[in-house]
Amino acid sequence: MQRNFTQRLIAWKNATTRKPLLIKGVRQTGKTYTVTEFGNQYFPKMHYVNFEQSEQICRIFDKDLIPKRLIEELSFALDTTINITEDLIFLDEIQACPRAITSLKYFQEGMSELAICAAGSLLGVHLAPYSFPVGKVEFLKVYPMSFEEFLLGIEDNKSVDYLNELHINSEIPEIVHTHLWQRLKHYFVVGGLPEVVETFREHQDNLPNAFELVRKKQTELIDAYYADMAKHSGKVNAMHIDRVWKAVPAQLAKSQDNTTQRFTFKDVVPGVNRYNKLAGAIDWLEAAGLIIKTHICNAAELPLSAYTKENIFKLYVADIGLLGALGNLSPTTIMQYNFGTYKGYFAENFVAQEFLSSGEKDLYSWQGRQSEIEFLREIDGNIIPIEVKSGNITHAKSLKTFIDRYRPSYSVIFSGKNLYIDNAKHIHHYPLYLAGKTPLN
């Protein structure tokens, strides 16, 4: 599976000053496969260590963390010679060996010429102040495959080429728009976890069979995530984590007026109705990469973070395919979603994923007394309101309220409609499938 973060890996390799690279991301997002392919292609030799598979190698880090000794003993354990100026060392599932995380600091200080990369599925959960090499590593966050990566994964290269040539004054022919909308529905079912995408690619000539196999694979992955919760929750109550994760799609599905509401804490866990009782579980799920948090602003002013409260936010599922599987929404129901009305939470979840995949670090929305804007983004120093509509109906009363109050330079509406720039009203109408390309130049 071709991943866009390969370009980040290449840039890291070619940087004149290079720190150890620490890759975070939810399990099954293709970290190991992509880094291994990158190492084999761009380095004379790659040395791979999986700490979950080898406790013996982990014990090498029990003594001092002097880089020279570590390299000598790693060479012996792997039965190879490590060239510190030419080779790549890939430390996988590094969360299973906290001392190895700490060692990255000493590699950066004492052996900066070495290319060393580490990855872990639950790094956000396991990183602790005593082990974290502050300021001594570079981070790379990996998300499920974006819509564009999905198209590449199923070998719809023609669509990718078309999307990459679009600009703000483009006109998308209706036949292309219809094709991309159909592919978007496929993505809504399949999501962006590479194993699931591969399953779909191999069977896409028979869609009913492909979707059945996709749901089976998603169920297996969900079971694996529940196992992670039980095994790695530490001091956080695993039952609370489980219930919060199940509550995210349940609350999204109950949203009224096609708009996702703030996450509510009542009835998630019996007898618990306050944020501070569930904060640990929510933080665990976010650190594990299983949910997406969107902060709700009470004012649209910079910095947006100054106008949020810790206990007021929206939650989405990290992968839209898992959203459908967790919510028992059948592929048939999703595929019947055409250009008409549909529950808006699915469209919002998709846009949230696309924004993160395209480089946004934090997501924000806005709520007034009786108005809500699904997303706010700072673009070129301006706050841009973004409405998400699930079908062709793009009347946006809340957007008008926001425009009257804040006078943004322009606004964006995502919907089932084709690309259209309303210069008179300063509104950019984008089809949903362009969320990862926003704003067009």
C-alpha positions as CSV (number, residue, x, y, z in Angstrom):
1,M,0.0,0.0,0.0
2,Q,1.4,3.3,-1.1
3,R,1.3,5.8,1.8
4,N,1.8,9.6,1.6
5,F,3.9,9.6,4.7
6,T,6.7,7.9,2.7
7,Q,7.6,11.4,1.5
8,R,8.1,12.5,5.2
9,L,10.4,9.6,5.7
10,I,12.4,10.5,2.6
11,A,12.7,14.1,3.8
12,W,13.8,12.9,7.2
13,K,16.5,10.7,5.7
14,N,17.8,13.6,3.5
15,A,17.8,16.3,6.3
16,T,21.2,17.8,7.1
17,T,20.5,17.6,10.8
18,R,18.5,14.5,11.7
19,K,17.2,13.3,15.0
20,P,15.8,9.8,15.7
21,L,12.3,9.5,14.3
22,L,9.5,8.3,16.5
23,I,6.4,7.2,14.6
24,K,3.0,7.0,16.5
25,G,-0.3,5.7,15.3
26,V,-3.2,3.4,15.9
27,R,-2.5,-0.3,15.4
28,Q,-2.9,-1.6,11.8
29,T,-2.3,1.7,10.0
30,G,0.7,0.3,8.0
31,K,3.6,1.7,10.0
32,T,5.7,-1.4,10.0
33,Y,5.1,-2.2,6.3
34,T,5.8,1.3,5.1
35,V,8.9,1.9,7.1
36,T,10.3,-1.5,6.1
37,E,9.7,-0.8,2.4
38,F,11.3,2.6,2.9
39,G,14.3,1.1,4.6
40,N,14.9,-1.5,2.0
41,Q,14.6,1.0,-0.8
42,Y,16.5,3.9,0.5
43,F,19.3,2.4,2.6
44,P,22.0,-0.1,1.7
45,K,20.9,-2.2,4.7
46,M,18.1,-2.1,7.2
47,H,18.3,-3.7,10.7
48,Y,14.9,-4.6,12.1
49,V,14.0,-5.2,15.8
50,N,10.6,-6.1,17.1
51,F,10.6,-5.7,20.9
52,E,7.3,-7.5,21.3
53,Q,8.9,-10.6,19.7
54,S,12.3,-10.4,21.4
55,E,12.7,-9.9,25.2
56,Q,16.3,-10.9,24.8
57,I,17.1,-7.8,22.7
58,C,15.2,-5.6,25.1
59,R,17.5,-6.7,27.9
60,I,20.4,-5.2,26.0
61,F,19.0,-1.8,27.1
62,D,18.8,-2.8,30.8
63,K,22.4,-1.7,31.4
64,D,23.8,1.7,30.4
65,L,22.6,3.5,27.3
66,I,25.9,4.2,25.7
67,P,25.3,4.1,21.9
68,K,28.6,2.3,21.0
69,R,27.8,-0.6,23.4
70,L,24.2,-0.8,22.2
71,I,25.3,-1.0,18.6
72,E,27.9,-3.7,19.3
73,E,25.4,-5.9,21.1
74,L,22.6,-5.3,18.6
75,S,25.0,-6.3,15.9
76,F,25.8,-9.5,17.8
77,A,22.1,-10.3,18.5
78,L,21.1,-9.7,14.9
79,D,24.2,-11.5,13.6
80,T,25.1,-8.7,11.3
81,T,27.4,-5.7,10.9
82,I,25.8,-2.3,11.4
83,N,27.3,0.6,9.5
84,I,26.3,3.7,11.5
85,T,26.8,6.1,8.7
86,E,24.9,4.3,6.0
87,D,22.4,1.8,7.5
88,L,18.9,2.2,9.0
89,I,18.0,0.8,12.4
90,F,14.2,0.3,12.8
91,L,13.0,-0.4,16.3
92,D,9.4,-1.6,16.1
93,E,6.9,-1.9,18.9
94,I,9.3,0.2,21.0
95,Q,6.6,0.7,23.7
96,A,7.4,-2.8,24.9
97,C,10.9,-1.6,25.8
98,P,10.8,1.8,27.6
99,R,14.5,1.9,28.1
100,A,14.9,1.8,24.3
101,I,12.7,4.9,24.1
102,T,15.0,6.6,26.5
103,S,18.1,5.5,24.5
104,L,17.0,7.7,21.5
105,K,18.2,10.7,23.5
106,Y,21.7,9.3,23.7
107,F,21.8,8.2,20.1
108,Q,20.9,11.8,19.1
109,E,23.6,13.2,21.4
110,G,26.4,10.7,20.9
111,M,25.8,9.1,17.5
112,S,23.8,11.7,15.4
113,E,25.1,10.2,12.1
114,L,23.1,7.1,12.7
115,A,19.6,6.8,11.0
116,I,17.4,5.3,13.7
117,C,13.6,5.1,13.5
118,A,11.2,3.7,16.1
119,A,7.5,2.9,15.9
120,G,4.8,1.7,18.2
121,S,1.1,1.1,18.2
122,L,0.4,2.4,21.7
123,L,3.2,4.9,22.1
124,G,0.8,7.6,23.2
125,V,-0.4,5.4,26.0
126,H,3.1,4.1,27.1
127,L,5.2,7.2,26.9
128,A,5.9,8.5,30.3
129,P,8.0,11.5,31.6
130,Y,10.8,9.2,32.9
131,S,11.3,7.6,29.5
132,F,10.5,10.3,27.0
133,P,13.5,11.9,25.3
134,V,12.2,15.5,25.3
135,G,13.6,17.6,22.4
136,K,15.8,14.7,21.1
137,V,13.4,13.1,18.6
138,E,11.3,14.0,15.7
139,F,7.7,12.8,15.6
140,L,5.6,11.4,12.8
141,K,1.9,10.7,13.4
142,V,0.4,8.1,11.1
143,Y,-3.4,8.0,10.5
144,P,-5.6,5.5,8.6
145,M,-5.3,5.9,4.8
146,S,-6.9,9.0,3.4
147,F,-9.4,8.9,0.6
148,E,-6.6,9.6,-1.9
149,E,-4.5,6.8,-0.4
150,F,-7.5,4.5,-0.6
151,L,-7.9,5.3,-4.3
152,L,-4.2,4.5,-4.8
153,G,-4.7,1.3,-2.7
154,I,-7.5,0.0,-4.9
155,E,-5.5,1.0,-8.0
156,D,-7.9,3.8,-9.2
157,N,-4.9,5.8,-10.3
158,K,-7.0,7.7,-12.9
159,S,-9.1,9.3,-10.1
160,V,-6.0,10.3,-8.1
161,D,-4.4,11.9,-11.2
162,Y,-7.6,13.9,-11.8
163,L,-7.8,15.0,-8.2
164,N,-4.2,16.2,-8.1
165,E,-4.8,18.4,-11.2
166,L,-7.8,20.2,-9.7
167,H,-7.5,23.9,-8.9
168,I,-10.0,26.4,-7.6
169,N,-11.4,27.3,-11.0
170,S,-11.7,23.7,-12.2
171,E,-15.0,22.3,-13.5
172,I,-15.6,18.7,-12.6
173,P,-17.5,16.8,-15.3
174,E,-20.7,15.2,-14.0
175,I,-19.4,11.7,-15.0
176,V,-16.3,12.2,-12.9
177,H,-18.2,13.7,-10.0
178,T,-20.5,10.7,-10.0
179,H,-17.6,8.2,-10.1
180,L,-15.8,9.9,-7.2
181,W,-19.0,10.0,-5.2
182,Q,-19.4,6.3,-5.7
183,R,-15.8,5.7,-4.6
184,L,-16.4,7.9,-1.6
185,K,-19.2,5.5,-0.6
186,H,-16.9,2.6,-1.0
187,Y,-14.4,4.4,1.3
188,F,-17.2,5.0,3.9
189,V,-17.7,1.2,4.1
190,V,-14.1,0.2,3.9
191,G,-12.3,2.9,5.7
192,G,-8.5,3.4,5.7
193,L,-6.9,0.5,7.6
194,P,-4.5,-1.1,5.0
195,E,-5.5,-4.7,5.7
196,V,-9.2,-3.9,5.1
197,V,-8.4,-1.9,2.0
198,E,-6.3,-4.8,0.6
199,T,-9.3,-7.1,1.3
200,F,-11.5,-4.8,-0.7
201,R,-9.1,-4.4,-3.5
202,E,-8.8,-8.1,-4.0
203,H,-12.5,-8.7,-4.2
204,Q,-13.9,-5.4,-5.5
205,D,-15.2,-7.0,-8.7
206,N,-17.9,-8.6,-6.5
207,L,-19.1,-5.8,-4.2
208,P,-21.5,-7.8,-1.9
209,N,-18.7,-10.4,-1.3
210,A,-16.1,-7.7,-0.9
211,F,-18.2,-5.8,1.7
212,E,-18.9,-9.0,3.6
213,L,-15.2,-9.8,3.8
214,V,-14.4,-6.2,4.8
215,R,-16.9,-6.3,7.7
216,K,-15.3,-9.6,8.9
217,K,-11.9,-8.1,8.8
218,Q,-13.1,-5.0,10.6
219,T,-14.7,-7.1,13.3
220,E,-11.4,-9.0,13.8
221,L,-9.5,-5.7,14.2
222,I,-12.1,-4.3,16.6
223,D,-11.6,-7.4,18.8
224,A,-7.9,-6.8,18.7
225,Y,-8.4,-3.2,19.8
226,Y,-10.6,-4.4,22.7
227,A,-7.8,-6.9,23.7
228,D,-5.4,-3.9,23.7
229,M,-7.7,-2.1,26.1
230,A,-7.7,-5.0,28.5
231,K,-3.9,-5.5,28.2
232,H,-2.6,-2.0,28.2
233,S,-5.0,0.1,30.1
234,G,-2.8,0.2,33.2
235,K,-4.4,2.4,35.9
236,V,-7.3,3.4,33.7
237,N,-10.4,1.2,34.1
238,A,-10.6,-1.0,30.9
239,M,-14.4,-1.2,31.2
240,H,-14.6,2.6,31.1
241,I,-12.4,2.7,28.0
242,D,-14.6,0.0,26.3
243,R,-17.8,1.9,27.1
244,V,-16.5,5.3,26.0
245,W,-15.4,3.8,22.7
246,K,-18.8,2.2,22.1
247,A,-20.5,5.4,23.1
248,V,-18.9,7.5,20.4
249,P,-20.7,5.9,17.4
250,A,-23.9,5.5,19.5
251,Q,-23.9,9.2,20.4
252,L,-23.1,10.2,16.8
253,A,-26.0,8.1,15.5
254,K,-28.4,9.9,17.8
255,S,-27.4,13.4,16.6
256,Q,-30.3,15.5,15.6
257,D,-30.8,17.8,12.6
258,N,-27.9,16.0,10.8
259,T,-25.4,17.8,13.1
260,T,-23.0,16.2,15.6
261,Q,-23.5,17.3,19.2
262,R,-20.9,17.6,21.9
263,F,-20.0,14.4,23.7
264,T,-22.1,13.8,26.8
265,F,-21.0,11.8,29.7
266,K,-24.3,10.8,31.2
267,D,-25.1,7.0,30.9
268,V,-21.8,6.1,29.2
269,V,-20.9,4.3,32.4
270,P,-23.7,3.6,35.0
271,G,-23.5,6.0,37.9
272,V,-20.9,8.2,36.1
273,N,-22.0,11.5,34.7
274,R,-19.0,13.9,35.0
275,Y,-16.1,14.5,32.7
276,N,-13.4,14.1,35.4
277,K,-14.6,10.5,36.0
278,L,-14.2,9.6,32.3
279,A,-11.3,11.9,31.4
280,G,-8.8,9.0,31.8
281,A,-10.6,6.7,29.5
282,I,-11.1,9.5,26.8
283,D,-7.4,10.4,27.1
284,W,-6.4,6.8,26.7
285,L,-8.5,6.3,23.5
286,E,-7.1,9.6,22.1
287,A,-3.5,8.6,22.9
288,A,-4.1,5.2,21.4
289,G,-5.3,6.9,18.2
290,L,-8.8,5.3,18.3
291,I,-10.8,8.5,18.6
292,I,-10.6,12.0,17.1
293,K,-11.4,14.9,19.4
294,T,-12.7,18.2,18.1
295,H,-12.6,21.1,20.5
296,I,-15.7,23.4,20.6
297,C,-14.9,27.1,20.6
298,N,-17.2,29.7,22.1
299,A,-15.7,32.5,20.0
300,A,-14.0,32.5,16.6
301,E,-10.9,34.4,17.5
302,L,-7.2,33.5,17.5
303,P,-5.7,31.5,19.1
304,L,-8.7,29.2,18.8
305,S,-7.4,27.1,21.7
306,A,-7.9,30.0,24.1
307,Y,-11.7,29.8,23.5
308,T,-12.3,26.2,24.4
309,K,-13.0,24.3,27.6
310,E,-11.4,21.0,28.5
311,N,-14.7,19.2,29.0
312,I,-16.6,20.5,25.9
313,F,-15.8,18.7,22.7
314,K,-17.0,16.3,20.0
315,L,-15.7,12.8,19.5
316,Y,-15.4,10.9,16.3
317,V,-14.1,7.4,15.5
318,A,-10.5,7.4,14.0
319,D,-11.5,5.3,11.0
320,I,-14.8,5.7,9.2
321,G,-14.9,2.0,8.3
322,L,-14.7,1.2,12.0
323,L,-17.5,3.7,12.6
324,G,-19.8,1.8,10.4
325,A,-18.8,-1.6,11.9
326,L,-19.1,-0.4,15.5
327,G,-22.4,1.2,14.8
328,N,-23.7,-1.9,12.9
329,L,-24.5,0.2,9.9
330,S,-24.8,-2.2,7.0
331,P,-22.8,-1.6,3.8
332,T,-26.1,-1.6,1.9
333,T,-27.4,1.3,3.9
334,I,-24.2,3.3,3.2
335,M,-24.2,2.5,-0.5
336,Q,-27.8,3.7,-0.8
337,Y,-26.5,7.1,0.4
338,N,-26.7,9.1,-2.8
339,F,-27.0,12.9,-3.1
340,G,-30.0,13.2,-0.9
341,T,-30.4,13.5,2.9
342,Y,-28.3,11.3,5.1
343,K,-27.1,11.4,8.7
344,G,-24.5,14.1,8.8
345,Y,-22.3,12.5,11.4
346,F,-20.8,10.1,8.8
347,A,-19.8,13.1,6.6
348,E,-18.4,15.0,9.6
349,N,-16.4,12.0,10.7
350,F,-14.9,11.7,7.2
351,V,-14.0,15.4,7.0
352,A,-12.3,15.2,10.5
353,Q,-10.2,12.3,9.2
354,E,-9.2,14.0,6.0
355,F,-8.2,17.2,7.9
356,L,-5.9,15.3,10.2
357,S,-4.4,13.2,7.3
358,S,-3.7,16.4,5.4
359,G,-1.7,17.9,8.2
360,E,-4.0,19.6,10.7
361,K,-2.8,19.1,14.2
362,D,-5.9,20.1,16.2
363,L,-9.5,20.3,15.1
364,Y,-12.0,23.0,16.2
365,S,-15.7,23.7,15.8
366,W,-17.8,26.6,16.9
367,Q,-21.1,26.8,18.8
368,G,-23.3,29.8,19.5
369,R,-26.6,29.9,21.3
370,Q,-28.5,28.2,18.6
371,S,-25.9,27.9,15.9
372,E,-23.0,25.6,15.1
373,I,-20.2,25.4,12.6
374,E,-18.8,21.9,12.1
375,F,-15.2,23.0,11.7
376,L,-13.0,26.1,12.0
377,R,-9.6,26.3,10.4
378,E,-6.9,28.9,10.5
379,I,-5.8,29.4,6.9
380,D,-3.2,32.1,6.1
381,G,-3.9,33.8,9.4
382,N,-7.7,33.9,8.9
383,I,-10.4,31.8,10.6
384,I,-12.4,30.0,7.9
385,P,-15.8,28.5,8.9
386,I,-16.5,25.1,7.3
387,E,-20.0,23.6,7.1
388,V,-20.5,19.9,6.4
389,K,-23.7,18.9,4.6
390,S,-24.4,15.2,3.9
391,G,-26.4,15.7,0.7
392,N,-27.3,18.4,-1.8
393,I,-29.2,20.7,0.6
394,T,-26.7,23.4,1.4
395,H,-28.9,26.0,3.1
396,A,-26.9,27.0,6.1
397,K,-28.6,29.2,8.7
398,S,-25.8,28.7,11.2
399,L,-23.2,29.8,8.6
400,K,-25.1,33.0,7.9
401,T,-25.2,33.7,11.6
402,F,-21.4,33.1,11.8
403,I,-20.7,35.3,8.7
404,D,-22.8,38.2,10.1
405,R,-20.9,38.0,13.4
406,Y,-17.3,37.4,12.3
407,R,-17.1,38.5,8.6
408,P,-14.7,35.8,7.4
409,S,-12.8,36.3,4.2
410,Y,-14.6,33.3,2.7
411,S,-16.5,30.3,3.9
412,V,-16.6,26.6,2.9
413,I,-19.5,24.2,2.5
414,F,-18.9,20.5,1.9
415,S,-21.8,18.6,0.4
416,G,-22.9,16.2,-2.3
417,K,-22.8,19.1,-4.9
418,N,-20.2,19.6,-7.5
419,L,-17.4,22.1,-7.2
420,Y,-18.6,25.7,-7.3
421,I,-17.1,29.0,-6.1
422,D,-19.7,31.6,-5.3
423,N,-17.6,34.8,-5.5
424,A,-20.5,37.1,-4.8
425,K,-21.2,35.5,-1.4
426,H,-17.6,34.4,-0.8
427,I,-18.6,30.8,-0.3
428,H,-16.6,27.9,-1.7
429,H,-18.8,24.8,-2.4
430,Y,-16.7,21.7,-2.4
431,P,-17.9,18.1,-2.9
432,L,-17.2,16.0,0.2
433,Y,-14.5,14.0,-1.5
434,L,-12.3,17.1,-1.7
435,A,-12.0,17.5,2.1
436,G,-8.4,16.5,2.1
437,K,-7.6,19.0,-0.7
438,T,-9.0,22.0,1.0
439,P,-8.3,24.8,0.2
440,L,-7.8,24.5,-3.5
441,N,-5.4,27.0,-5.0
